């Protein structure tokens, strides 16, 4: 189930998504403009629980630096591994972004950012194009950070980009610590999306084709 009331001009850009399979149950409530019961835009409510501590930390950073209000709960088959939980969370969150955007009128569309964390530096480039695609080189070395498998980090971005129908490039430029590299990636993506999803104040579709 998915509900959304995205409108042009950046008002009322919210969505609620429920995704349930034999492996996971995900509930997402998203406000792209960080409004929750009259809270100021710079202090959106963020509550995340997936059962994977480091993943929760990264999702919180994503929402915080993107300026989103986010409530996300995933009950997944962690007794198997973390794959289904991370993948389905990415799909549900991406679907929520797509629903909240609605017709995609009046958005900036493109965004990019470099984000450092100590020795690590990541670059993210986003195009809210309607064409789902992810590519990147994260150069992760460890098998996992906490309970999150490092191979699932690019898979999360892939799942998210597919469901949100956007193009996303994420690369680690340098770094030696995988915790730092991953966190820099999430922050770079958040800041790139913050720019790309920002309302322009108009209602034009940002494409020569007239549709995204």
LINZI-V658947 format. One record per helix or strand. SS is the DSSP state (hx for helix, st for strand). FROM is the first residue (numbers start at 0). TO is the last residue. If there is no record, write none. Layout:
ss=<SS:SS>
from=<FROM:FROM>
to=<TO:TO>
This chain:
ss=<st:hx:st:st:st:hx:st:hx:st:st:st:st:st:st:st:hx:st:hx:st:st>
from=<1:7:13:23:45:52:68:82:104:106:109:119:132:143:147:150:166:177:198:204>
to=<3:9:19:30:48:65:75:100:104:106:116:126:136:144:148:163:173:195:198:204>
